[in-house]
């Protein structure tokens, strides 16, 4: 009798993680709601619902369902094409870049797709994503070295950049993993609930590639950031842009896992009660409004840098309040600017005090206020500070983000929104 083949373990797809499933489920529910509207209208009118507005909003449901289907499919399609080549999808990666690369690969233009991904990791992208990494407590002490590695990357000194970024990634994993082992350990798994990067088809697959044993010395150019070969001195021709860009991408993907670990979000929370059609409809109205606001958004034509002309509710007004509290050493009120997802109300004042107790603000002057995006303004400030008895002048860019009380990106005009900054450390 022929032996039965062992069943292969199911490889869960990224579209099956919680947030993706919720998106798909909500889109399907809305399509069903639209189909059922002719029957529901009389009942909804009885409850005083604004049926006309509901019908108007539901006109865009079919298009939204198609967009949702594409959105939830791109991470799997991206990883299927590119994971073996050292690229995986992660939350901070630009969706349009990933989508375009997938479409090019599906048309057979694979080399063009790979080139596009490499070009995405320019200085601006890496600098921005590093700023977001600064919200990870375990990475803050590593930021100085990361900045030096970025300078090497800018000057095309890939031989210096790559080992440093790999070491920083290894150290971050070692500090936060429950086994306190680095990324090279065979037992180290980087998985977290509802994460695009920290998934068996993301970091799980990528880490298996980069930690391969590379015991034989080779001078042949490589295109993958083999951690063991590079740090142990056996892969001698790693110094190229491709390996460097992939090393940065690895760090940012690990950063997604690290943020989940620090927030205690590696395992699934308790099940939430199922939402009704009306709950889902309210959500789609909010999403549609948000989408329309994004499409119609324009940066302000003129923004004064004079403090007495700042308007309440603007990012520059909030930052001015923060700096005023710093002048007075009021660490408790300085927490107004801290991201909700990073600090809780109990520990925030202590974190502010720890950082600013040896750094006193003497005076400050606004240099520029630039609306970068729908919920993003960069405010440049010239600061006169005293550090350990020495007076210094520095210019610092505060990247101001508009969030709600749950840490979600929202419109500048949304109720219960506030301006926070991930770059509050000066």
N, C-alpha and C positions, 0 to 999 in steps of 0.2 A: 504494500500500500504506500502510495506517495505521501511524503511528509507534508503536512500543512505549513504553508508559509506563515511566519509570525506576523501578526497584524502590525502595521505601521502606526506609530503614535500619531494622533491627530495634531496637525500643525495649525493652531488657531491663527486666523488671519487678523490683520490690524482692524479690518472693518467690523470685527466682533468685539472690540473693546467697548467699554460702557458708553463713552461719549458718542462714538460712531453709531452704535446700535440705537442710542436715543435719537440721534439725528434722523436715521433711517425710519425709525418707528414713528416719529412725529410727522415726517413727510408723508408716510403711508396713511397715517390717520387723517391728515388734512385732505389728501386726495379722496379718501372715503367720505369725509365730511362734505366736500364739494359735491360728490355724487349723490349724497343723501339730502342735500339742501332742499330740493323741491318738496320732499316729504316733511322735512323739519320746519320749514318756514311758518306754517300755521301755529305749531307748538311754541316756537321761539317768540312769535309775536305775543302769544298769551303771557309769556314771562317778561314782556317789555324789552326784549332784545332789539338792538338797532340793526335790523335785518339788512337794510340797504348797505350799510357800512361793511357788514360781514360779507355780503355778496361781492362788493367791490374788492375787498382784501383777498377773497378767494380766487379772483380772476388770475392772479399770478401764481397760484398753487402748482400748476402743471410744470411751469418753468422752474419753480423753486425745487420741485421734486427731482427734476433732471439734474439741476445743479448739485443737490444733495447727494444723488447717486454718484456723480462724478467726484465730489469731495471725499466721500468715504472710500472710493475705489483707488484714488491716486496713491496713498501710502503703500498699499500692497503692490500695486503695479510698479511703483518706483523701486521698492526693495527687491522685487523679482528681477528687475533688469540690472540694478546697480550694486546690490549688497555684496555680491561676489567680487566686485571691482573696488570695494572700499567705501561705498557711499550708502548711507541709510537715511530714511526720513526721520525728522524729529520736530517737536512742536515749534521751535523758533525758526525753522527753515522757511523761506519764502515759498508759499504754496504755488504761485504762478510759475516760479522757476522750476519747481519739481514737476508741475503739470506739463510745461513746455518740453522738458527733457524726456518725459514719458512719451509724449506724442511723437517726438522726433525718433525715439528708439523704436516705437511701434511702426513707423514708416520706413525703418531700415537705416536711418541716419544715426547709427549708434555712436560713431566717433564724434559727430557734431554735438550729440547730446552730452557726451562726457566733457567735451571742451566747454560747453555752456555751464556745466556745474562747477568746473574749476574756476571759470571767470566770475562766477557768483561770489566766490570767497576773495573779494577784494578787501582793501584796507578798511573801507567804510563799513562793510558788512561785519568783518571780524571785530572792529572796534565797538560797534553797536552791541553785538552779541556778548562781548566781554563785559560791557557795562551791565547787561542783564545778569551775567554770572556773578556780579558783585553782590547780588541779593542772597547768594548762598554763603552762609556764615563760614563754612569750612573752606571756601575758596578765597575769602577776603585776604588772608595772610599770603596767598599765592598770587595775588593780583600784580604785585610789583614785578615778579619774575615774568608773568604773562605779558606785561607791558613791554618788557625788554625783548621778549621773544617776538612780539609784534613789530618792534623796530627792526629786528634782524630780518623778519619776513619782508618788510617794506624795502630793505636794502638788498634783498635776494640772497641773504646769508642763510640759506636753508640748512646748511650743515650745523649751524648753531641753533636755529629755531626749533627744528624737529625734535632733538633729544629733550630739550627743555619742556616743550608742550607734552610730550609723552610722559615725562617724569611728573609733571604737575597732575596729569590725568591719573597716573598710577597712585600718587599720594592722596588725591581726593577720594578715590575708591577705598584705599587703605584706611583712611580716617573714618569714613562713614559706613563701610560694610560691617555687618555684625560680626564677621569672622576676622576683621582687621587684616585682610589680605588684599594685595594689589590686584590689578587687572590681569596680571599674568598667571595667577593661580588657577589651576584647573577647576577648583571647586567654587570659584567666584561666579555667582550669577547676578546679573544686573537687570532685575525685573521688578516692575511696580504696577500696581493696579491702574488701569485707565491711562496708560502712557504709550505714546507712539514710539518713542525711542527705546524705553525700558521694557522690551518685549522680546520674546524668543525669536521672532522674525526680524528684529531690529538689532539691538546691541548683542543679543544672544548669538546671532549669526556672525556679526562683525567681529566680536571679541574672539571667537574661535579661529578666525582667520589671522588676526594680528598677533595672537600669542603663540603661533606655530613655532616649534623649535627650529632654530636656524644655526646649526652647529658648524656647518662648513663655511669657511671664509669665501666670500664671492665679491668680485669687483664688477659684476654685471649690474647695470642700472636696474633698480626695482621701482615699481609703481604703487606698492602697498606699504603702509607704515608698520612693518613687522617689528613689534616692540622688542622682542628678544634679540633679533639680529642687529638692530640699530644700537640698542643700549649696551649690548655685550660685545660690540665691535666686530661682528662677522659680516654684516651687510655694509659694505664700504661705499657703495654708490647710491645712497639714499637722498643725496642733497639735490633735489629738484622740486619744482613748484607743485607737481602733482602730489607727491608724498606729503609736502608741507600743508597743502590745502586739506588733504584727507585727515591729517593729524589734528588740525583745528576743528574740523567737522566732528571728529571723534570726541574731542573735549566737550563740545557743545551738546552732543548727544548724551554723554555721561552726565553733563550738568543737569539735564532734565531728570535723570534718575536721582541725582544728588538732592535736587530741590524737593522731590517727592519724599525722600528719606527724611530730610530735615523737618518737613511738615507732617510727618507721620502718616503719609498717604500711600504706603506700599501695599496695603491690603484693602479689600473692598469694604466700604461702610455698610451699615444696615440698610436693607432695602427700603426705598422710599415708596409711599403709596402711589398707586397708578394715577396718572392725570386724566381728567375728563376731557371730552372734546372741547369744551369751553375753555379749560385751562390751556390746552394746546393752541386754541385759536387766539387767545390773548397773547401767547408767546409769539405767534407768527405775526400778529399786528406789531408787536414791539420790534421784531426782526425787520419787518418791512419798513417801518419808520426809521430804524437805524440805518438800513441800506440806503433809503432815500436821502437821509442827512449826509451820509458819506459821499454819495454821488453829487450832491449839490454844494458840498463844503468848499469854501475858498479861504485862504489865509487872510487875516486882517490886513487892510491896505496900509494902515499907519498905526504903529504902536509906540507910544511915548516911553522913554526910559526914565522919565521923571517920577519919583516915588509918589509925589502928592497928586499925580494924575491917574494913578492906577485905579482900576474899577474893581469893586468887590466881586469875587467869583472867578476872576481871571487867574491864570497861573502865576503871573508876575506879582499880583496882589498877595497870593498865598506865600510865595517865596519871600516877599518883603516882610510879612508877618513872622516867618520862620527866622529870618536874619535878625529882626528886631528882638526876638526872644533870645537869640544867641548873644547879642550884645549885653542883655541883662542876665545872662547865665541861667535862664529859666528853662532847665532841661526838660521839665515835665511838659511844658507847652510846645517845646520843639518837636515833640512826637507827632504833631499834626501832619508832618510831611512824610512819615514812614509808610511804606506799603503794607496794606492790610494782611496780605498773605505771608509776609516775612516776619512781622513782629506782633505779638499780642499785647494788649493794653497793660498787662502786669509787668512784663519785662522791658518794654520799650524805653521808659525813662532811664533805666539803668544802662541800657545800651548807648543811649545818647550821652549820658554822663561819662561813661567809660571812654567814649571816643573824643569828646570835646573838653574834658577836664584839663588837659595840658595844652589846649589850643584856644586862646581867647581872641574874640573878634574885637578889633579896635574901631574899624570903620569899613564901609563897603559902598560900592558905586556900581549901578547897573550899566553894562556896556552895550548889550543888545538883547532883544526879545524877538525870536523867530518862530512863527507857527510852522512846524515841520509837517504835521499831519492832522487828521481829523481830531485826534485826542492827544496830541503830542506837541509840546512847545519847548524849545531849548532856550534857556535864559543864561546869558553869560554875565558874570559878576566879577568885578575887581575887588579883592579882599585884602585888607590890612590886618594881619593876625600876629599874635605873639605866641611863639612856641618855645617853651623852656627858656624864657627870658630873652629870646631873640625876636626882633620884629621882621616880618617878611611880607612881601607883596606877591600875591598870586591871582591869576585869573582862572575861575572855575566855571565849567558848564554844568548847569543843573538841567537834566532832562526831565521835564515835568509831564506826567501822565495823568489823564483823567480817569478815575476808577469809581465804582460804587462801593458800598460797604462790605461787599463780598470779594472785592479785588478784581471784578470784571471790568474790562474796558468799556466805557460808556461815552455818550455824547457830551460835549461841553455844556449843553443846555439841559442835561438830564437832572431830575430832582434827586436829592440824596447822593449827589456825586461830590468828589473831592479831588483836589490836585495833590499827587504824591510824587516822590522822586526816588528812583533806584540809585541815583548818583549823589545822594545827600552827604556822603563822606567827603570831606574836603582835605 
